[in-house]
Amino acid sequence: MNPAKEVGGDFYDFFLIDDDHLALVMADVSGKGVPAALLMVIAKTLLKNAAQTGLSPKAVLEKVNDRLCENNEAEMFVTVWLGIYEISAG
């Protein structure tokens, strides 16, 4: 294993919501370094938790946005694309 020399806030993820729905996420956190990486971990966790409740992509992003805005004195933000693929429908 090689240690990372830099960290940042870009992330890409996919996960099953249920047996028929696959969530795809691409996102970028404002800023660089450790603060961006920490916000990325929080955003990634919030996105996955909200999506696994079965909400629509719009509702997931609204819920996560509300949570990320709470006590955000650094005024950092996340730009996100979220898609939910219905496997049976193609």
Secondary structure, 3 states (H helix, E strand, C coil): CCCCCCCCCEEEEEEEEECCEEEEEEEEECCCHHHHHHHHHHHHHHHHHHHCCCCCHHHHHHHHHHHHHCCCCCCCCEEEEEEEEECCCC
